[in-house]
Amino acid sequence: MAKGGQTPNPASPRMQAAWKLKDSGDVLSARREAERILADNPTPEDKAQAEELLRRASTPPALYGFAILAAVLLVLLVVLAATRY
């Protein structure tokens, strides 16, 4: 089992290219390549790795909740400060 941050051994040259894109910082292109691989009826190994790449390259949904909470608190503080004067 790979540790966090390590790239698993790619099953095909296309997956190698997708992982290299992700490792170099081009996450958008890596996600697109993984989606293309999934659309082309891949082998089970490629399918599992493409899904893993997509999972690692996506934003966790909880992050959006924290961002909304921070925005609400900021607006609340501004409203409280404005009503005080």
C-alpha positions in Angstrom: 0.0 0.0 0.0 1.4 3.4 -1.0 1.9 6.0 1.7 0.3 9.4 1.3 2.0 11.5 -1.4 3.5 8.5 -3.2 2.4 7.6 -6.7 1.4 3.9 -7.1 3.0 2.0 -9.9 1.0 2.9 -13.0 -0.5 0.0 -14.9 -0.2 1.6 -18.4 1.7 4.4 -20.2 -1.4 6.5 -20.2 -1.7 6.3 -16.4 2.0 7.0 -16.1 1.4 10.2 -18.0 -1.5 11.2 -15.9 0.4 10.6 -12.6 3.4 12.6 -14.0 1.0 15.5 -14.8 -0.4 15.4 -11.2 3.1 15.1 -9.6 4.3 18.1 -11.7 1.4 20.2 -10.4 -0.9 20.1 -13.5 -3.8 18.7 -11.6 -6.4 19.8 -14.1 -4.8 18.0 -17.0 -4.2 14.9 -14.8 -7.9 14.9 -14.0 -8.9 15.2 -17.6 -6.6 12.4 -18.6 -7.9 10.2 -15.9 -11.5 10.9 -17.0 -10.5 10.1 -20.6 -9.0 6.8 -19.4 -12.2 5.9 -17.6 -14.3 6.8 -20.7 -12.3 4.4 -22.9 -13.3 1.1 -21.2 -10.0 0.6 -19.2 -8.5 -2.5 -17.7 -9.4 -3.0 -14.0 -6.0 -1.8 -12.9 -6.2 1.4 -15.0 -9.8 2.0 -13.7 -8.7 1.7 -10.1 -5.7 4.0 -10.6 -7.8 6.6 -12.5 -10.4 6.6 -9.8 -7.6 7.0 -7.2 -6.1 9.9 -9.1 -9.5 11.6 -9.3 -10.0 11.0 -5.6 -6.6 12.5 -4.7 -7.0 15.5 -7.1 -10.5 16.6 -6.0 -11.3 19.1 -3.3 -12.8 17.6 -0.2 -16.5 18.7 0.2 -15.9 19.6 3.9 -13.6 22.4 2.7 -16.6 24.2 1.0 -18.5 24.0 4.3 -15.7 25.6 6.2 -15.4 28.4 3.5 -19.1 29.1 3.8 -18.9 29.2 7.6 -16.0 31.6 7.5 -17.8 33.9 5.0 -21.0 33.9 7.2 -18.9 34.7 10.3 -17.1 37.5 8.4 -20.4 39.0 7.3 -21.8 38.7 10.8 -18.8 40.5 12.3 -19.1 43.3 9.7 -22.8 43.7 10.4 -22.2 43.8 14.2 -19.5 46.4 13.8 -21.7 48.5 11.5 -24.6 48.5 13.9 -22.5 49.4 16.9 -21.9 52.9 15.6 
